[in-house]
Amino acid sequence: MKKFMLLVVAVGALTFTSCSKDDDGDSSSDCLICSMSEQGNDVDTKYCDNGDGTITVTVSAQGQEVSQDQDLPEGTTFDEYVDSIEESGENCHR
C-alpha cells in the first residue's frame, strides 16, 4: 500500500495542484479538481493557481492528503496548464 501511495503522490506531484495559498480566499475558479479510481480506491487531485507562477497540487486518497507546490513550466499560464490536463482525458472540473 505504501508503494501505491508513493506512486499516487509522485504522479500528483508531476501533474496536479491545490489551493492552500490563494490570496483571495476561497477562489475555486483558480482550481481544477480531477478524480480517478485506481484499484477500487478513489483518488482526487486538486490543482490551484497561487498567482505567482506556481501551483499547489493536492492528492487525496484513503483519507490522506499530500500537498506540494510546483513551478509552472516556463512560459505557461495556469489556464494553459489546466487545458493540457483536461485534454489528456482526465475526469476534471473547476
RAMO-V981103 format. One record per residue. N is the residue number from 1. RES is the residue in one letter. SS is DSSP state (alpha for helix, beta for strand, coil for the rest). Layout:
n=N res=RES ss=SS
n=N res=RES ss=SS
//
This chain:
n=1 res=M ss=coil
n=2 res=K ss=alpha
n=3 res=K ss=alpha
n=4 res=F ss=alpha
n=5 res=M ss=alpha
n=6 res=L ss=alpha
n=7 res=L ss=alpha
n=8 res=V ss=alpha
n=9 res=V ss=alpha
n=10 res=A ss=alpha
n=11 res=V ss=alpha
n=12 res=G ss=alpha
n=13 res=A ss=alpha
n=14 res=L ss=alpha
n=15 res=T ss=alpha
n=16 res=F ss=coil
n=17 res=T ss=coil
n=18 res=S ss=beta
n=19 res=C ss=coil
n=20 res=S ss=coil
n=21 res=K ss=coil
n=22 res=D ss=coil
n=23 res=D ss=coil
n=24 res=D ss=coil
n=25 res=G ss=coil
n=26 res=D ss=coil
n=27 res=S ss=coil
n=28 res=S ss=alpha
n=29 res=S ss=alpha
n=30 res=D ss=alpha
n=31 res=C ss=beta
n=32 res=L ss=beta
n=33 res=I ss=beta
n=34 res=C ss=beta
n=35 res=S ss=beta
n=36 res=M ss=beta
n=37 res=S ss=beta
n=38 res=E ss=beta
n=39 res=Q ss=coil
n=40 res=G ss=coil
n=41 res=N ss=beta
n=42 res=D ss=beta
n=43 res=V ss=beta
n=44 res=D ss=beta
n=45 res=T ss=beta
n=46 res=K ss=beta
n=47 res=Y ss=beta
n=48 res=C ss=beta
n=49 res=D ss=beta
n=50 res=N ss=coil
n=51 res=G ss=coil
n=52 res=D ss=coil
n=53 res=G ss=coil
n=54 res=T ss=beta
n=55 res=I ss=beta
n=56 res=T ss=beta
n=57 res=V ss=beta
n=58 res=T ss=beta
n=59 res=V ss=beta
n=60 res=S ss=beta
n=61 res=A ss=beta
n=62 res=Q ss=coil
n=63 res=G ss=coil
n=64 res=Q ss=beta
n=65 res=E ss=beta
n=66 res=V ss=beta
n=67 res=S ss=beta
n=68 res=Q ss=beta
n=69 res=D ss=beta
n=70 res=Q ss=beta
n=71 res=D ss=beta
n=72 res=L ss=coil
n=73 res=P ss=coil
n=74 res=E ss=coil
n=75 res=G ss=coil
n=76 res=T ss=coil
n=77 res=T ss=coil
n=78 res=F ss=alpha
n=79 res=D ss=alpha
n=80 res=E ss=alpha
n=81 res=Y ss=alpha
n=82 res=V ss=alpha
n=83 res=D ss=alpha
n=84 res=S ss=alpha
n=85 res=I ss=alpha
n=86 res=E ss=alpha
n=87 res=E ss=alpha
n=88 res=S ss=coil
n=89 res=G ss=coil
n=90 res=E ss=coil
n=91 res=N ss=beta
n=92 res=C ss=beta
n=93 res=H ss=beta
n=94 res=R ss=coil
//
